[in-house]
Amino acid sequence: MKTNRKITNLSNEELFERYKKGRQTMYFHELFRRYIPMLYGLCLKYLGNGPDAQDAVMDLFEDLNQKITNYEISNFHSWLYTVAKNHCLLKIRKDKHVFFEDINESVMENGDFFTPLDEEKVNEEKSALDYCMAKLGAEQRTSIEYFYHEDKSYADIVSLTGYTLEKVKSYIQNGKRNLKNCILRLRALNEEQRVQTRNT
């Protein structure tokens, strides 16, 4: 208890200096604990929801607890802020990549890429995507275009559109679902038309 009280009385700078000198994790744990509100707020700003922000904070703690000694750090506050921001941006990019893979699975047969001989079908799928994007509501279309086509973060979209963070996340999630459902419907109609043409 005496040791714990002593640690909690140390400044952030003192905690960091003691951790650098002795590599005792109790100093890092206390320092990180103090930064949790800042980290959570930052992650919430970029990721757009509480559960993802909480997961990001825990990921940062586990990762940095193991690797922090590999870095040369002059200002812990600035360094931690940058690391957390980059962590969130990487997660956003990863989520985008997963979505695009999912879309590919939906709009391409068996998930395979088309060959040059399939140019007509490629154009058909592109037309379907363009058509379905146009069918989205203005808010969903704008949010998706910013997020997936222009590589904007949730925070960027909030700033650009004036939508709330909750609305941006909702527009993107609902827009993705509507977009995929629309593409699948068009694929089914096109396939039905091809079958009818072959049978006539």
C-alpha positions as CSV (number, residue, x, y, z in Angstrom):
1,M,0.0,0.0,0.0
2,K,2.8,2.4,0.8
3,T,4.4,1.7,-2.6
4,N,1.1,2.3,-4.3
5,R,0.6,5.6,-2.6
6,K,4.0,6.7,-3.5
7,I,3.4,5.9,-7.2
8,T,0.1,7.7,-7.3
9,N,1.9,10.8,-6.0
10,L,4.4,10.9,-8.8
11,S,3.9,13.2,-11.8
12,N,3.5,11.8,-15.3
13,E,7.0,12.9,-16.1
14,E,8.4,11.2,-13.0
15,L,6.6,8.0,-13.7
16,F,7.9,7.9,-17.3
17,E,11.5,8.7,-16.2
18,R,11.4,5.9,-13.5
19,Y,10.0,3.5,-16.0
20,K,12.7,4.3,-18.5
21,K,15.4,3.8,-15.9
22,G,14.2,0.6,-14.2
23,R,11.7,-0.9,-16.7
24,Q,9.4,-1.7,-13.8
25,T,5.9,-2.2,-15.3
26,M,4.1,-0.8,-12.3
27,Y,5.2,2.7,-13.4
28,F,4.0,2.2,-16.9
29,H,0.7,0.7,-15.6
30,E,0.0,3.8,-13.5
31,L,1.0,6.2,-16.3
32,F,-1.2,4.4,-18.8
33,R,-4.1,4.4,-16.4
34,R,-3.9,8.2,-16.2
35,Y,-4.1,8.5,-19.9
36,I,-7.1,6.2,-20.4
37,P,-9.7,9.0,-20.5
38,M,-7.7,10.8,-23.2
39,L,-7.1,7.6,-25.2
40,Y,-10.8,6.6,-24.9
41,G,-11.9,10.0,-26.1
42,L,-9.5,9.9,-29.0
43,C,-10.5,6.4,-30.1
44,L,-14.2,7.2,-29.8
45,K,-13.7,10.2,-32.0
46,Y,-12.1,8.1,-34.8
47,L,-13.9,4.8,-34.4
48,G,-17.3,6.2,-33.7
49,N,-18.6,3.8,-31.0
50,G,-17.9,2.8,-27.4
51,P,-17.1,-0.9,-27.7
52,D,-14.6,-0.4,-30.5
53,A,-13.0,2.5,-28.6
54,Q,-12.7,0.3,-25.5
55,D,-11.2,-2.5,-27.5
56,A,-8.6,-0.1,-29.0
57,V,-7.6,1.2,-25.6
58,M,-7.0,-2.4,-24.4
59,D,-5.1,-3.3,-27.5
60,L,-2.9,-0.3,-27.0
61,F,-2.2,-1.2,-23.4
62,E,-1.3,-4.8,-24.3
63,D,0.8,-3.9,-27.2
64,L,2.7,-1.0,-25.6
65,N,3.2,-2.9,-22.4
66,Q,5.2,-5.4,-24.4
67,K,6.9,-3.2,-26.9
68,I,7.4,0.3,-25.3
69,T,11.0,-0.5,-24.4
70,N,11.8,-0.7,-28.2
71,Y,11.0,3.0,-28.7
72,E,13.0,6.1,-28.1
73,I,10.5,8.5,-26.5
74,S,11.3,12.1,-25.6
75,N,7.7,13.3,-24.9
76,F,5.4,10.5,-23.7
77,H,2.2,12.5,-24.0
78,S,2.8,13.4,-27.7
79,W,4.1,10.0,-28.6
80,L,1.1,8.2,-27.0
81,Y,-1.4,10.5,-28.7
82,T,0.3,9.8,-32.1
83,V,0.5,6.0,-31.5
84,A,-3.2,5.9,-30.5
85,K,-4.3,8.0,-33.5
86,N,-2.4,5.8,-35.9
87,H,-3.8,2.6,-34.3
88,C,-7.3,3.9,-34.9
89,L,-6.6,4.9,-38.5
90,L,-5.1,1.4,-39.2
91,K,-8.2,-0.2,-37.7
92,I,-10.4,2.0,-40.0
93,R,-8.4,1.0,-43.0
94,K,-8.6,-2.6,-42.1
95,D,-12.3,-2.4,-41.7
96,K,-12.6,-0.8,-45.1
97,H,-10.5,-3.6,-46.6
98,V,-12.8,-6.2,-45.1
99,F,-15.8,-4.5,-46.4
100,F,-14.4,-4.3,-50.0
101,E,-13.5,-8.0,-49.8
102,D,-17.1,-8.7,-48.7
103,I,-18.5,-6.6,-51.6
104,N,-16.2,-8.5,-54.0
105,E,-17.6,-11.7,-52.8
106,S,-21.1,-10.4,-53.3
107,V,-20.7,-8.9,-56.8
108,M,-18.2,-11.4,-58.3
109,E,-19.1,-15.0,-58.9
110,N,-17.2,-17.2,-56.4
111,G,-15.2,-14.2,-55.4
112,D,-13.0,-14.6,-58.4
113,F,-11.7,-11.6,-60.4
114,F,-12.9,-11.3,-64.0
115,T,-10.6,-12.0,-66.9
116,P,-10.4,-9.6,-70.0
117,L,-13.0,-11.9,-71.7
118,D,-15.5,-11.0,-69.1
119,E,-15.4,-7.3,-69.9
120,E,-19.2,-7.1,-70.5
121,K,-19.9,-8.6,-67.1
122,V,-17.4,-6.3,-65.4
123,N,-19.2,-3.3,-66.9
124,E,-22.4,-4.8,-65.7
125,E,-21.2,-5.0,-62.2
126,K,-19.8,-1.5,-62.2
127,S,-23.1,-0.2,-63.5
128,A,-24.9,-2.1,-60.8
129,L,-22.6,-0.5,-58.1
130,D,-23.1,3.0,-59.6
131,Y,-26.9,2.4,-59.8
132,C,-27.1,1.3,-56.2
133,M,-25.0,4.1,-55.0
134,A,-27.3,6.5,-56.7
135,K,-30.3,4.8,-55.0
136,L,-29.0,5.5,-51.5
137,G,-30.2,8.4,-49.5
138,A,-28.1,11.5,-49.7
139,E,-26.7,11.1,-46.2
140,Q,-25.7,7.4,-46.7
141,R,-24.2,8.0,-50.1
142,T,-22.2,11.0,-48.9
143,S,-20.9,9.2,-45.8
144,I,-19.9,6.1,-47.8
145,E,-18.2,8.1,-50.5
146,Y,-16.2,10.0,-48.0
147,F,-15.3,6.9,-46.0
148,Y,-14.5,4.4,-48.7
149,H,-13.6,6.4,-51.8
150,E,-11.8,9.4,-50.2
151,D,-10.3,7.5,-47.2
152,K,-11.8,9.9,-44.6
153,S,-12.2,9.0,-40.9
154,Y,-15.4,9.3,-38.9
155,A,-14.1,12.5,-37.4
156,D,-13.3,13.9,-40.8
157,I,-16.8,13.1,-42.1
158,V,-18.3,14.8,-39.0
159,S,-16.3,17.9,-39.7
160,L,-17.1,17.9,-43.4
161,T,-20.8,17.2,-43.2
162,G,-22.0,18.5,-39.9
163,Y,-23.6,15.1,-39.1
164,T,-23.2,13.8,-35.6
165,L,-20.7,11.0,-34.9
166,E,-23.6,8.6,-34.2
167,K,-25.3,9.6,-37.5
168,V,-22.2,9.1,-39.5
169,K,-21.7,5.6,-38.2
170,S,-25.4,4.8,-38.8
171,Y,-25.3,6.1,-42.3
172,I,-22.3,4.0,-43.2
173,Q,-23.6,0.8,-41.6
174,N,-27.1,1.1,-43.1
175,G,-25.7,2.3,-46.4
176,K,-23.4,-0.7,-46.7
177,R,-26.3,-3.1,-46.0
178,N,-28.6,-1.3,-48.5
179,L,-25.8,-1.2,-51.1
180,K,-25.1,-4.9,-50.9
181,N,-28.8,-5.9,-50.9
182,C,-29.4,-3.7,-54.0
183,I,-26.4,-5.3,-55.8
184,L,-27.6,-8.8,-55.0
185,R,-31.1,-8.0,-56.3
186,L,-29.7,-6.6,-59.5
187,R,-27.5,-9.7,-60.0
188,A,-30.5,-11.9,-59.5
189,L,-32.5,-10.0,-62.1
190,N,-29.7,-10.0,-64.6
191,E,-29.2,-13.7,-64.2
192,E,-32.9,-14.3,-64.6
193,Q,-32.9,-12.2,-67.8
194,R,-29.9,-14.2,-69.2
195,V,-31.7,-17.5,-68.5
196,Q,-34.8,-16.2,-70.2
197,T,-32.8,-15.1,-73.2
198,R,-31.1,-18.6,-73.5
199,N,-34.5,-20.3,-73.4
200,T,-36.1,-18.2,-76.1
